[in-house]
Amino acid sequence: MSATARTLPDGFADLEPYVADWARSTRQERYEVRLSKTIDELADFYDAIAKRDEQAIGYLDELDLNDLPEDATRLLQLLYSMILVSYPVNVFLQPRIPDSGAAFFDMVAEPAI
């Protein structure tokens, strides 16, 4: 991606650095990224997105969820990722669920978009 290439809607350029890692289409992909990051990296991402979540939701509310442009879909995926890292950042204080060992709950339901 070139320095001028944009992958998010107008007004969300400050979130561009997070697209490559966090704009993932499935929960499983987002979870794998979460586990690959340090808690500091998760906190940096969470803090950046949380500052803009109301604006992002407001922007997306104006669009047809069933016909989102690609840039809006990536913005929605960043919000999904923010939700996925909220507990690790605010509660667990680590990427994995505490005391879960090798256990993993495989979720089969995905958001519609």
Sequence and secondary structure as in RCSB ss.txt:
>XXXX:A:sequence
MSATARTLPDGFADLEPYVADWARSTRQERYEVRLSKTIDELADFYDAIAKRDEQAIGYLDELDLNDLPEDATRL
LQLLYSMILVSYPVNVFLQPRIPDSGAAFFDMVAEPAI
>XXXX:A:secstr
  TT   S TT GGGGGGHHHH  SSHHHHHHHHHHS HHHHHHHHHHHHTTHHHHHHHHHTS GGG  HHHHHH
HHHHHHHHHHHHIIIIISSSS TT TT           
